[in-house]
Amino acid sequence: MKKLRIGHLTTAYHTCFILMGTGWIEERTDLKTEWRLFPTGPEMIKAFSQNELDVGYMGLPPAIIGIDKGLQVKCVAGGHMEGTVLIAKKEFRPLKDPGSIKETLNQFISKAIGTPTRGSIHDVIIRKLINEAGLQDKVAVKNFEWADFIIDAMEDGVVEGGCGTPPLAVLASRMMDAKVILPANVMWPNNPSYGIVATVDMIENFTEAIGEFLKLHEEACNLIRNKPEEAAEIVAETIGIIDKNFVLEVYRVSPKYCASLPSEYINSTMAFMPVLRSLGYISKPLTRNDVFHTELIEEIHPEKPHYSDPRMLG
């Protein structure tokens, strides 16, 4: 019986919480699981480098940074697109026109925006937008080990805004009446919010085990789209400190869920290469084959991608 050592984050829309809550993996396969929580993707990459994980849920920039440093991992499936939002205190004006991102960011001149650790997808995206707006010397970015610390920093006046996941946005709205001022679909269209990353050893030598896991990951993605209330109830019970309505709000903030790896997902990922190089996070551009292994998910999910399912997009 193969044991899968799986790294995951606190992000409520990741299928890990459905798989943990239902027990599908143990009930329906010969696999055992060992789940391990991490504060950010970069911390998970450290565990991969120490041979402590087989599989991980993460945004792809941390994986790319690890691969650039010689880490033998690849993305084997998708999960979600467009999972980064910018939130701010209630006095800040939200985006009115996609062409006015700079105007929206101008509100943070001489102020700071909090985001997870350097190299996380949220860190990369907000730094890119600030640089494109010519505000790199005027708007500070402060990195936090845990995303929850961003809300504390906003309440304490250390930062005026936060760049992170939809759960961060929902929590900030509930705790301090904060709001989304740059929504997920304008921050970086089709960005690889999270995917399933596996070691090359697992892909090559335990192909069947990874395939079994991905089948259930795909089923959990389908549950989110087809029966969001049922999915939300499982997630809320599994996490324990949030309710079903919280999870449903998260689904609505960023509604693109699927396990496939379509061209939009891959092309958006590859567009991170020059940004990561300009930030000094990687030393060289990587190829599609350096980052992705698509054969397994193409067998499991041969149909068209479901990221733009109209039921979720409303």
N, C-alpha and C positions, 0 to 999 in steps of 0.2 A: 504494500500500500504506500503510495507516494504522498509525502507531506508537502504541501505548498506553503511557503513562508511569504505572506502577502503584506506589503506595506500599504497603509492608507492614511488619509487626512481626515479632518473633522467635517469636511464638506458634505452637507446633507443630501445633495442630489447625486452623489456617487453611488453606484450600485452596490458597493461593499456593504452598506447597511442593510440592503434588502437580502443579500446573500447570507450575511451573518444572522439576520432576524428570522429568515425562513429555514435555515439549515439545509438548503437545497444541495449544497456541495457534498456534505456527508451522507445525506439521504439518498441521493440519486447517482453518485459516482463512487469509485473506490478511493477517492482522494480524502486526505485529512487536511485541515487548514490550521495555520498558526498566524493569527492576525496581529499586526503591530502598528500602533498609532504614531504618527510623526507630526510635528508642528508645520512643516513646509516640505515642498519637493526637494530643495537642496539638501535638507537633512536626510531625506530618504536616499538620495544619491550616495551620501557617505556610507550608509548601511549597505547599499549594493556593492560599493567598492571594497567593503570588508567581508564580502561573501555572506551576508546575513539575510538576504532576501532573494526570492525567485521571481516575484511579480510585484508590481507597484502601480498604484493609482496616482497620477500626477499630471500637471501641466507640462507640455513638452520642452520649453526652454531649459529647465533644470536637466532633463535627460540629454539634450543636445550639448550642454556644457560638460556633462559627464562623459559623453561619447568623444568629445573633442580631447579630453584628457586621457583617452584610452580605455574607458569603461566599456565592457562588452555587453551592452543592452540594446534592445530595439523596441520600437512601438509596434505592437501586434494587433491593436484594435483601438477604435475611437471610444467615445462615451458621451461627449458633450462639446458643443461649440459656443463661443461667445459667453464666457463666464467671468468677465471682469467688468466692474462698474466703478464709477467715481461717486462717492457720497460726500455730503458736506452738511454743515449746520443749516438750520432753516432759513437764515437770512441770506444765504447764497442763492443766486439765480440759476435755474436749470437751463440746459441747452434748449434753444428755440429753433435753431437751424443747424443742420450738420456742418455747414460751412463756418460756423462760429465757435468751433472748439477752442480756438485761441482766445476768443472773447470770454468764454467760460473760464478758461485757465487763468486769464488776467486777474481774476478775483483773488488769486492766491499769491500775487506779487508781495514779497516780503513776509510771506506766510509759509507754512509747511503742510505737506500731504504725507500721511502715514501709509505704509504698504508692507507686506511681508518681506522676508529676507531677500538680500541681493541675489539676483539670478532666478527668483520666482517669476512666473509669467506676469503677475501683476506689477512687479517691480520693473520688468522690461518694458511693458506697455506704457506705464505712466511716464517713465523716463523718455521713451520715444516721443510721446505727445508733447511733453514739455520742451524737448530739444527742437522739435519741428516748429513749435510756436516761438522759438528764440528766447525762451524763458529760463534756460538752464542756470543762469547766474542770478535769477530773481525769485525762483520758486524752489524751496528746499524739499527734498524727499528724505523722510526718516523711515528706516527699516525696523521692523519688529519681529521678534522670534515667533510669537503667536499672533494670529490675526485679531484675536479678542482684545489684545492689548491696545489696538488702534482706537477702539471705542473709549477705553479709559483715557487715552491720550487726548482724544477730542474733548471729553468732559473736563479734563484738567487744563485745556487750552494749550497743550504742547503742540498739537496739530489742529488745523481747521477742517481738514477733510481726510478721507480715507479711500484708498484704491484697493479693492479686493473682490471677494466672491459675492454672489447674490445673498447667501446667508448672512454675511456681514451687513449688507444693506438692510435686510429685514430686521436683524437684531438692533441695528442703530436706529431704525425707525421706531421700534418699540421702546427702546430705552431712553432716547433723547430727542425724538422727533426730527431726526436727520432725514435727508431725502437724497434720491439719486439725481445728480445733476449732469452726468454723462452716462447714458444707458449702454447696456452691453453691446448692442448692435452697431454702435458708432465708435467704440473704443478701438477695436481691431476686428473688422468683419471676418467671420468664419474662423476666428482664432481657436487653436486646439486647447480649449479650456482644460480638458483632461483626456488622457488616453490610458490604455493598459500597456505598461512597459514590462518586458520580460528579459531575462538573461539569454544570451546567445546559446549557452549550454542547455537551458530549458528548451529553447526552440529546436535545437538540433537533436538532443538526446531524450527529451521527454515530450515529444510533439503531441502525443495522444493526451497527456495530462493537461497541457496548455489548451488543447482543443476542447476538452471537456469543460474546463473553466470558462472559456470564451463562449461556449454555447449557453451557459447559465447567465453570464454577463449580458449576452444579447437578450435573453428572456427577461431579465430584470429591466433592461432598457425599454423593452416592449411594455412591461407592466406600468412603468412611469407614464408612457404615452397613452396606453389604452385604458388603464384603470388608475388614474393619478390619486384618487382618494384612498384606494386600497394600498397603493405603494406608500403614500404619505403616512398612513397609519402604521405600517410595518416599520418605517424609518423612525417615526416618533417613539415607538415602543422600544426600538433597539437602542437609540441614543439616550432616551430617558429624561432629558432635561428640556426638551422642546415638545410642542404639541403638534397635532396633525395640521392645523391651520397654518402654523409657521412653515411647515414643509411645502404646503400648497402655495403659499405666497412665494417661496423660493422658486418653485417650478414656474410660476407666472413671470417672475422678474427676468428669467433667462430660460426660454422654453425649447431649446434645440438639443434633443436627446436621441442618440443612436449609437450602435456599436461599430458601424461600418467606417471605412477609411476612403471616402470619396476624394476626387481631385480637389475640391474646394478646401477640405481639411488639410490635405497634404501640401497644396500650393501655399496656403496661409502659413503653415509650419515652416516651409522653406524660405518664406519671406522674412522670417526672423533672423536668418543668417547674417545679412549685412548689419542689422541693428545690434545683434549680439557682438559682432566684431567691433563695431564703432564704440560700444560700451566697454570693450576690453574683456568681455566674458568668454570669448572663444578666440583661438589663434588662427583658424583657417575655416574656409567654407566647407560644409559637409554636403554629401550627395543624398539624394532620396534613399538610395540603398543603404547608406550609412545609418539612417535614422529609422527606416520602416522595414518591416517584414509583413507583407500584406496577404500572403497566400492563405494563411489559416482563416482569417476573417472573411476572405472572399469566398471560401468554401462554405462557411457557416452562414454568411449573409450575402447571397448572390444577387438579391433583388436591389432595386434602387434605394438610396439612403433615405432615412426618415427624419433627418434633422429639421426639415421644413414642414413637418406634419401640420396641416392646417388646424387640427383639433387642439394642438398645443399652442400654436401661434395666435389662436383666437380670432 
